[in-house]
Amino acid sequence: MMRPSPALEDVYLCLAPVDFRKQIKGLSALVEAELELSPLGGQLFVFGNRARDKVKVLYWEGTGFCLWQKQLEQARFPWPSFWEGDVARLTGAQLNWLLDGLDLRHHQPHDRLDYESVL
């Protein structure tokens, strides 16, 4: 399983919903043009869709971009609404809490789902 290191200090969470048809080029352009940050510094940039059931994480790895995605089957990500502006800065630990479904204020995780098949 690939998860961001809890020791990361440079994680930027885009607070507004993002069109999830955007891939690496569209998301990296959004980081530079709208968030006014450089997508080439090795930081993680986290995006959510309008329904809050999908998350994408974009980062530069020195020779190219990487894009990671998580999609929930029933729950929604508890997107923080208590920050102002377009972007919030998180730690790697806080990002993992968000990915696990913990509300960054109340720390309540998603219910675990145990499926037998995807068909």
Phi, psi and omega per residue, in radians:
M1 nan 2.356 3.109
M2 -1.792 2.110 3.076
R3 -2.348 2.621 3.074
P4 -1.109 2.541 3.114
S5 -1.168 2.339 3.070
P6 -1.082 -0.326 -3.129
A7 -1.388 -0.152 3.128
L8 -1.045 2.459 3.118
E9 -1.962 -0.304 -3.043
D10 -1.960 1.407 3.082
V11 -2.138 2.177 -3.132
Y12 -1.981 2.179 -3.121
L13 -1.813 2.043 3.071
C14 -1.311 2.073 -3.016
L15 -1.360 -0.492 3.137
A16 -1.464 2.579 3.075
P17 -1.089 2.599 -3.103
V18 -2.104 2.516 3.048
D19 -1.158 2.020 -3.031
F20 -1.392 0.091 2.940
R21 -1.334 -0.319 3.105
K22 -1.183 2.391 3.085
Q23 -1.990 -2.622 -3.019
I24 -1.024 -0.891 -3.079
K25 -1.102 -0.786 -3.131
G26 -1.163 -0.717 -3.139
L27 -1.239 -0.693 3.118
S28 -1.170 -0.635 3.061
A29 -1.152 -0.669 3.086
L30 -1.086 -0.741 3.119
V31 -1.029 -0.824 -3.063
E32 -1.299 -0.783 -3.034
A33 -1.416 -0.780 -3.027
E34 -1.660 -0.701 3.137
L35 -1.517 -0.233 3.130
E36 1.000 0.773 3.079
L37 -2.204 2.775 3.083
S38 -1.547 2.179 3.110
P39 -1.382 -0.004 -3.004
L40 -1.776 0.190 -3.047
G41 -1.683 0.007 3.137
G42 1.617 -0.025 3.082
Q43 -1.264 2.839 3.030
L44 -1.707 2.378 3.076
F45 -2.054 2.176 -3.012
V46 -1.981 2.322 -3.108
F47 -2.258 2.561 3.063
G48 -2.183 2.693 3.085
N49 -1.513 3.047 -3.088
R50 -1.095 -0.677 -3.121
A51 -1.323 -0.210 3.135
R52 1.074 0.525 3.057
D53 -1.928 0.049 3.114
K54 -2.375 2.553 3.083
V55 -2.340 2.406 2.990
K56 -2.082 2.470 3.097
V57 -2.148 2.157 -3.123
L58 -1.970 2.397 3.031
Y59 -2.707 2.694 3.099
W60 -1.641 2.289 -3.080
E61 -1.982 0.461 3.070
G62 1.612 -0.699 3.128
T63 -2.080 -0.065 3.133
G64 3.034 2.979 3.137
F65 -1.477 2.627 2.995
C66 -2.112 2.512 3.127
L67 -2.304 2.173 -3.093
W68 -2.082 2.484 -3.112
Q69 -2.385 2.488 2.996
K70 -2.222 2.350 3.114
Q71 -2.169 2.221 3.100
L72 -1.516 2.561 -3.121
E73 -1.555 -0.547 -3.116
Q74 -2.308 -0.674 -3.028
A75 -1.478 -3.117 3.062
R76 -2.214 2.604 3.049
F77 -1.279 2.334 3.137
P78 -1.373 1.454 -3.054
W79 -1.176 2.252 -3.120
P80 -1.127 2.278 3.114
S81 -1.997 0.064 -3.060
F82 -1.628 -0.037 3.075
W83 -1.654 2.630 3.088
E84 -1.738 2.678 3.055
G85 1.669 -2.907 -3.059
D86 -1.609 -0.426 -3.014
V87 -2.477 2.534 3.072
A88 -2.099 2.543 3.110
R89 -1.721 2.252 -3.129
L90 -2.120 2.920 2.937
T91 -1.657 2.925 3.057
G92 -1.070 -0.646 3.106
A93 -1.106 -0.758 3.124
Q94 -1.131 -0.652 3.081
L95 -1.095 -0.757 3.107
N96 -1.112 -0.638 3.068
W97 -1.082 -0.783 3.123
L98 -1.074 -0.768 3.131
L99 -1.118 -0.520 3.101
D100 -1.454 -0.089 3.102
G101 1.655 0.166 3.126
L102 -1.379 2.210 3.004
D103 -1.168 2.201 -3.065
L104 -1.120 -0.200 3.042
R105 -1.731 -0.681 -2.971
H106 -1.950 -0.179 3.078
H107 0.942 0.910 3.050
Q108 -1.922 2.036 -3.096
P109 -1.410 2.913 3.002
H110 -1.164 2.667 2.992
D111 -1.220 2.422 3.134
R112 -1.349 2.379 3.122
L113 -1.904 2.299 3.105
D114 -2.081 1.726 -3.140
Y115 -1.696 2.691 3.056
E116 -1.647 -0.466 -3.070
S117 -2.742 2.783 3.055
V118 -1.687 -0.067 3.134
L119 -1.586 nan nan
